[in-house]
């Protein structure tokens, strides 16, 4: 409770793209999003983890495609409705998602991390958990979960030694 004479706390807000990933509701900070597009043909990669759908050629560049729902433990996304491309240190990654629900302002103070909920790789992907109405919202952070062999296959498909 604020007392007279105190300045109100500045709330940290994040502008984020909100989308479905199977049964999950997710948000990704807008500054990490390159673009959204309809799903493109994806060629599978033998030996890839189950969350890697394969490689698509996006804007002339072979790009790894990640099933976000499967990556976060929500099961396969089924037929993706959208690709959300994000930038990483090694290049763009296409996230296969369900419907893109739009851009929302999210109160970062309300998305306090709940590390006990996320074991293994998921914990490095989820920055916090908030709600939209009565539904949990996973605020994702940068998608760095693409294994080296997928990047190597993408480079080989592009003809890069």
C-alpha positions, 0 to 999 in steps of 0.5 A, spaced: 500 500 500 502 506 498 502 512 503 502 519 502 508 522 499 511 516 496 512 515 489 508 509 485 513 503 483 514 503 476 511 496 473 515 493 468 511 491 462 513 487 456 510 487 449 509 480 447 506 476 441 501 471 444 500 464 441 498 457 442 502 452 443 498 445 443 494 446 450 499 451 452 498 459 452 505 462 450 508 469 450 514 471 447 517 478 447 516 482 441 523 484 440 525 477 439 520 476 434 522 477 426 516 475 423 510 470 423 508 467 417 504 461 414 507 454 415 512 452 410 514 445 407 518 442 412 523 437 411 525 432 417 532 431 419 533 424 421 536 423 428 533 430 431 530 430 438 522 430 437 521 437 438 525 439 432 520 438 426 526 439 421 528 444 416 524 449 412 527 454 407 525 461 409 526 467 405 532 463 401 535 460 408 534 453 411 531 454 418 530 449 423 523 448 425 521 447 433 515 444 435 514 449 441 508 445 444 513 439 444 519 442 447 515 445 453 512 438 454 505 440 452 505 434 447 505 435 439 502 441 436 499 437 431 499 441 424 502 448 425 497 454 424 503 459 424 511 459 424 513 465 428 521 466 427 525 469 432 533 471 432 538 467 436 546 467 436 546 462 430 541 464 426 533 464 425 529 459 428 522 458 426 517 456 432 511 452 429 505 454 433 498 454 434 494 460 433 497 467 434 492 471 438 496 478 438 500 483 441 499 484 449 502 488 454 504 483 460 506 485 467 513 482 468 512 483 475 506 478 475 510 473 471 514 471 477 518 465 475 516 458 478 522 454 477 519 448 481 514 447 475 520 446 470 525 441 470 530 440 465 531 444 458 524 447 459 526 452 465 531 455 461 526 457 456 520 459 461 522 466 464 516 466 468 508 464 469 502 469 469 495 468 467 490 471 462 484 470 465 484 464 469 489 461 464 496 460 465 501 464 460 508 462 459 513 468 458 518 465 454 525 467 453 530 466 447 529 460 443 536 457 444 534 450 444 536 448 437 541 442 438 548 443 434 546 437 429 540 441 427 545 447 426 550 443 422 544 440 418 542 447 416 548 449 414 549 443 410 543 444 406 545 451 405 552 449 402 556 452 408 562 448 409 
